[in-house]
Amino acid sequence: MMLLGQWLKHLVLIVLISIIADLLLPTKSMQKYVRAVLGIAIIAAMIQPITPLFHRDWADQIANTAAQELLTGTQRGGVSSGGQIDQSTLSTYESQIEKQETHQADTILADATEMALPGDLRAHVVKLTIQNANQPDKLQAVVETDTTDVSVRSAIVKQIAGELHVSGQQVTIRMSGGE
């Protein structure tokens, strides 16, 4: 929001200068040229916030600006009198980031494990879900399959347990649809 306010102040200043310059012109013969130049200056000021998008790192610039705005907003709302971010706000951010990281780790490991299965077994896997990928001793893999063939299902469990380096008890297999 600070950037928008600065941009508007800049734009209003240029418009005011343009009006004053137009009023101070001694003759009408120069008026159309001065107005053209001042109009170009106003247009340039108006498109100034858009020009960073034409640079290569525009996404990084937007992300950095958003992060700065977030931190500025946090400092207004979640900061103690000493200028420190209060502990509850910090712990909330940390827990949200930890949940996102855990979810991403679970998803990435599930995708990689499924891709590592041989094609004949992978064809029977409908969905592979992994929980607690960051904690191997608590890791749980749930496999939904489209087959009731016991030998195929046990081969899938054995292959996934071997791929994840866990016991077969940590791999649960279900029939797609809830069995």
Buried (B, 14 or more C-beta within 10 A) or exposed (E): EEEEEEBEEBBEEBBEEBEEBEEEEEEEEEEEEBBEEBEEBBEEBEEEEEEEEEEEEEEEEEEEEEEEEEEEEBEEEBEEEEEEBBEEBEEEBEEEEEEEEBEEBBEEBBEEBBEEBEEEBBEBBEEBBBBBBEEEEEBBBBBBBEBEEEEBBEBBBEBBBEBBEBEBEBBEBBEBEEE
